């Protein structure tokens, strides 16, 4: 009894915490976390009959998807997969967890976000953080030296989720990679063409693809006086420039990373530069940058990349941006990131959970990113054999967040099934005839549905079609059976016509092929 009283006291105190957060208009994530604690305390009390009360919520940083959301998601996946296939990719799959040592040391400062699992049968395992490292392990393990592949699967990050921005702990990645020894920048340009295609076809609004090169960054750090051992950590700081202003980035470089103020100021001059092929040409003549062989090699490749992108007709959306760093340790050459410009999605912004309008709901960050990683496969190969690779990852969750907002703002009805026709009856005692006809349709590959009632009312069958967006109804009645016809009703126009039973399948195909 005493323990029960303590729990009740704790529930009361936790209830106050939740009320206070709500009154202060705290973030939804913070409120959800405290509500979850409250529900857990209530569950410990048990029900009236001592039954366990379950906390009904999804784990932090995850979500359920309803049929409407899944219909939108499927449409996005189909667009992405069709682009990958158009460019000749084949698909693979790898386990959701890897040996911990496979993932360790590949992600730089982001390694702290890897989900480690408990020891299972003598193996230390971790949930995969992305699809790139497992791909490199797969290539090394199977001694594959060239492949063009796509892989769509869930990955896991022990991140601080921001659900309103499409940032989760469990989410899908859609990766396209080209592995193999090829002439410079041709595969890299094709990866950028794929990003351009997908973002254009999804009609998300205006977008911009930023490109840079790790060698240019490393050369820039060297000529600005950054010590070799600080390259990667300074790179991670520069990578924050798309989220925080230069003053804060500089403060972190100097105060936390121990960089001299002079070196930070020199970096600041370069990372503010953006342009096209002309900027690469200008930097090749730059007094400081031209001292670095590494930077010059990177700048020459950026020039070559722009010439191929011009042939692929995508330069209108691409910008050479020296502030782009991408934090992952495994990149060795060209890097890129696609971002949606504010104007592209502002029209569909809606109020977010915590009441802030506009910017919060549409600031989704990058929606695609990637680059060249020529050394990763060699890290796994026993003989250190390198397989040059370049790839891109499409940020499906962030894209989906915008597509969902657009769907909510639009009056257009989203169909959650693909049923082409409903088999209905106008009179009683025709269940067997309905089942015979629906079986004929199924056997012919037609997507058809029938109500699970012996004698449903015709009106309720027609209402179901209107609510579900089913375009056609095949109505059976005693007269139709005698005449060996089916009354075909077009739901949108309510037009009805008698179709010979033998012609029904071809008529359905003709009327639904355009849909």
N, C-alpha and C positions, 0 to 999 in steps of 0.2 A: 504493500500500500504506500509505503514511504517513497519507493522508487517512482510509483505512478504520480505522486504529488510533485516530485521533482521534475518529472517530464512535463507535467501540466504547467509548472512555473516557467520552464524553459520555452514552452510553446507560447506562453503569454509574452515573454520577453522578445522572442523572435518575431512574433506578430507586430510588436511595436517597431522593430527594426524595419520590417517591410513597409509599414504605414509611413514611417519617416522618409524612407527612400522615395516612395510614391509622391509624398507631399513636396519633396525637394526636386521632383522630376529627374531622378537619376536615370542612367542609361538602362535600356531594356535588359541587356546582358547582366548588369549588376542586380537588378530587381529579380530576374529569373533565378539567379544563383541563390539569393536569400530566400525566395519562395520555395526553392527545392529543399533547402535546409529545414524550413518550416514543415513541409510535407513529410520529410523523413522523420521528424520528431513526432508528428501526428500518427505516422505509421507504427511507431514504437508502442503507442498506446493500444493499438489493435482495435477491431470493431466491437460492436455491442456483445457479440458472442465469442470474443477472443480471436476472431479471424484476422489474418494478416491483411493489412490494407496496403495495396501497391501504390508506389509513387508513379503516377501516370505522366511521364514526360520523356522526351528523347534526351540522350546524353548531351552534355554541353558541346556545342560546335557541330552538332549533327541535326538533321531534319527529316521528316517524312515528306513524301511528295504525293499529292492527291492526283486523281486521273487527269484533271485539267492541266496541272503542272507537268505531268508526264507526257501529255500530248505535245506540249510546247517543247519539252526536252528532246523528245523523239525527232521532232522536225529539225532541231538544231543539229543533233547527231547525224541525221541523214544528209544534211547539207555538208557537214565536215567530212564524213566518210566518202561521199561522192567526189569531193575535191581530191582527197588522198588517192582514191582509186583512179581518177582521171590522170594523175601524175605517175601511175604505174606502181603504186605501193602494194605490198602483200602484208598480211597481219600476223602477229604472234601474240602469245600470252605468257606471263611469268607469274610465280607464286606471289601472294599478297604479303608474305613475310620472307625475309632473307636472313642469312647468317649475319649477326651483328657486325662482324669484322668486314663484311662486304660493303656496308654503308658507312662505317666509321672513317672519318678523315676525308670525305669527298665533298662536303658542303660548307667548309669554312665555319664561320660563326653561327650558321644556321643548324649545325650538327646538334645543338642543344634541343632542337625541336623534334628529334627522332623519337618515336614511341618504342621503348624497349619492352620486350615480353619477359615473363618469368622463365627460368630455366625449364625446358621441356626435354626430358630424356637426354641430358648431357649436351644439348645445343643451345648456345646463347643466340636468341633471335630478336629481330626488330621488324616492325611494320615498315613497308617500303615508303620512302619519303617522296620519291618521284619515280618516273618510268625510265629515266636515262641511265642511272647506275645499274639497275637490273638488266637493261639492254646491253650495256658494255660487258657485264658478267656473262650474259648469254652468248655474245659474240666470241669472247675469249674461251669459254668452256667448250663451244662447238666448233672452234677454229674456223669461224666464218670471216672472210676478208672483204666481202662486198654484199650489201643487201640494201634495198629500199623498203622500209617497213613502216607501218603505222600500228599503234597500240592505244586502245582506249580502255581505261580501268581506273579503279579508285586508288587514291594514295592517302597517306595519313600524316598529319603534322600536329605536334603538341603545342599549337599556337594559341594566342589569345584571340578567340574568334570575334569577328565583327560581322554578325549575320546580315545586317542591313546593307553591307557593302559586298555581299557575296563571298565572305571570307569564313571558311569552315575548318574543322579539324579532320573531317572525312569528306573528300571531294574527288570528282573525276578529273583526270587529265586526258587530253587527246594529243598524242605525240606523233610526229612524222619525222623520220630520220633517214639520212643517206650515209651509208658507211662504205668506204672504199677509196682507193687511190685514184683521184681524177684531177683534171687540170683546174687551176685555181679559180675560185669564185663562181664556177658554173652551177654546182649543186647549191651553193649558198644563195645565189640569186633565185633559184627555183623555190627554195624554202620561203623566201620573201614573197614570191609570186603567189604561193599557196595561201599565205596570210591575207594578202590583198584580195584574192578571190573569195575566201570564206567571209571576211568582214563585209565585203561589197554585197554578197548574196544574202547575208543575214539581215541586211538593211537596218543596221543599228544606228545609223547616223554617220556623221563625219568622223574620220579616224586619221591617225598619223603613225607611221612606222619609223621609230628612231633607230639608227645604226651607229655602231662604233666598233672598236677593235681593242682587244685586251693588250695587244702589243703597243698600240698607241698610248693607252693608259699607262702601261709599265714604263714606256719610254718617257712619257710626260713626268711621271713620278721621279724617275732617275734624274732628268735634267733640272727638276725643281728642287732637288736635294733631299728626297725621301730615302731613308736607309733601306737597303734591300729587304731586311727582315720585317719592315713595316708595310710593304707593298699591298699585301692582301687585306690587312686590317684597315688601311687607309681607303682601299678600294670599296670595302663594305660601307665605310662612312660616306663616300661620294655617292654610293648607290641610294642614299636616303634623300638626295636632292629633289626627287620628284614629290617628296612628301613634306619636307621641311625646308625653310629658307637657308641661303648660304651662310648667314651669320651663325646659325645653330650648328651647321655642319663644320664650320671653321672652329667653333668653340670645342666641339667633340675632338677634332683633330689635334688641337693644341693642348687642351686641358686633360682629356682622357687618354689620348693616344701618344702624347709626348712629342708631337711634331713642332718644329720651330715655326714661329709666326710668319717669317719671311717665306718659308717653303709653302705654307698654307696659302699665303697671298698670291704666290706665283701659280699655284694650282687653280685658285679662284679665277684668275684671268683666262686660263684655258677652258675651264669647264663652263664658262658662260658663252662659248662659241658654238654656233650651229649654222649649217648651210648645206651645200651639195658638193658636187665634184670640185667646184671652184675653191671651197674651203680646204679640201685635201691638197690641192695644188699649192695653195697659199702656205699651208703648214709645212709642205716639203721644202719651201724656201725660207721658213722661219729659222732665225739664227740659232735658237736653242734646240728646237725639235730636230733640226737637220743633223745635230750631233749624235742622235741616237739611231743606230742601225735598225733596232727593233721597231721604233716608231716609223721610220721611213718605209720599212717593209709593210707595215700595217697600212700606212697612207697610200702606198702604191696599189695595194689590194682593194682599198676603198674606192679608188679611182676606177679600177677594173670592174668592181661590183656595180658601180653606177652606170658603166657603159652597158653591162648586161641587163640591168634593170630598165634602162632606156629601151632596149630591144623587147623586153617583156611588157613594156607600156605601163610601168607602175611608179615611175619617178615622181608623179604628181602628189603622192602620199608619203614619200620617203624623205627623211631629213638626217643628215650627218650631225650627230649631237655628242659633243665631247663630255657631257655630264653623265651619259649613260654608262653605268659600270656593271650592273648585274652581279650580285654578291656571290654566286656559287663559284667554288674554287676550281672546278674542272674546265672552265672555258679557257681556250688558248689563242683564239683569233677573233674573227668577226663575231659581234654580239648584236642582238636586236630586240626591240620591244615595241608592241603595238598598243597605243592608248586611244581611247575614245575622247574626242574633244568635247568640252562641256556643252556646246551648242547642239551636238548630235543627240543628246539624251535629255536635255533640259525640258523639252516639250512634254515628256512623259513623266517628269518627276512628280512624286506625290509626298504627302507628309509622312515622315518616318515615325517609328514607334514612340520615340521620345519627344515628338512634337516639333522637331526642327524641320523646316520646310526646305525644299529645293536642293541645295548643294549636297547635303548629307546623303540623300537618297540616290544621287547620280554619280557621286565620286567613287567610281568603282576601281580606279587604278588601272594597271595594265591588263589587257585581255588576251595577250599572246606574247610569248618571249622565247628566245633561244639563242643559238650560236654554234660556234665550232669548238669541238673538244677532241683534239687529236691525240691526247695522251691517256685518256681514261681506259681504253681497252688494254693498253700496254701495262697498266697497273695490275691487271688481273692475270695477264698472260705469263706463264712460268718463265718464258724466255724473253719477256719484255717486248714482244713483237707489237708494233703499233698498227692500229687500223684507224686512219683518219675518219672523223665523223662530223656531220653537221646536222642540226635538227631544230625543230620548233615545237613548242607546246601551246595548245590553245586553251585558254582559261575558261572552261565551259561554265563554271558556277557563276562567274561574274557576268558572262554573256547572258546566261539564263536569268539572272536577276533583272537585267534590262528588258529582256523579252517578256518577262512576267509583268513588269510595270507597263509595258506597251500594250499587252493584252488586256490589262485591267482598265487602261485609259480608253481602249477601243471598244466600240459597241459590237464588234464582230463576235459571233458565237463560236466557241472552240469545241470542235467535236472530239469526244474522248474515245469513240469506237469508230470502226471503218465499215459498219454494217451498211450494205447496199440496198437491202430490201427486207421488209417485214411480211411474213406470211400470216394473213389475218382471215377471219371468217365472219360472214354477215349473219349467220344463223347458228342455232344450237346443234350439238351432236356432230360436229365436223372436225373433232380433234384428230382422228386418224387420217383424214384427208389432208389436214394441215401438216401433219408429221410426214406424210408421204411426199408432199410437195417440197417441204424444206429439205428433206433428205436428197431429193433430185438436185436441188440447188447446191447443197454442200458438195455433193459428188462431182458437180460440174465446176467447183472452185469458186462459186458465188458466196459472198459474205452475207449470210441471211440469219434471221432471228424469228422466233415464234414465242408467243406468251405461254407461260407455264400454268394455264388454266384450261379446264375442259370446255367451258362455255364463256369466254370473255366477251364483254360488250364491245361492239365495233368502235364506239366512240373512244373507249379507254385505249384500244389498240392504236387508233389514229393519233390520239394525244401523245402516246409514248413515242411515236415517230417524230412528231413535231418537237418534243422536248429533247430527243436524242439526236436530231438532225438527220434521221434516216430519210433518204430522198424518195424512195418508192415503196408502195404497198401492193402486194398481190392478194386480192380479195377473192375468197372462195364462197360460193353459195350453191344451193341445190340446182338452180337453173344453169349456172356456169359449168357444174360437173356434167350435167346432161349434154350441154352443147360443146363440151371438151374445150372450153376457153377459160381464161383467168382474167378477172377485171383488174387492170393495172392502173393504180392511182398515183399521180405525181403529187407529192405532198406539198410542194411550194405553190403550185397553181391550182390544186384540187381538181385538175383535169382527170377524167377517167375514160379508159378505152378497153374494149375487149380484145385480148390477144390469144390466138390459138395456143393451146398448151404446148404443142411441139415447137413453137417459135419463141416461147417465153425467155429461155436462157439467152438467145442471141439478142432479143430486145433489151433485156437488162444490161447486157454487155455494151450495147450501142449507147444506151442512155447514161451509163455510169463511167464510160471510158474517159470522158473529158473531165470528170470530177476529181 
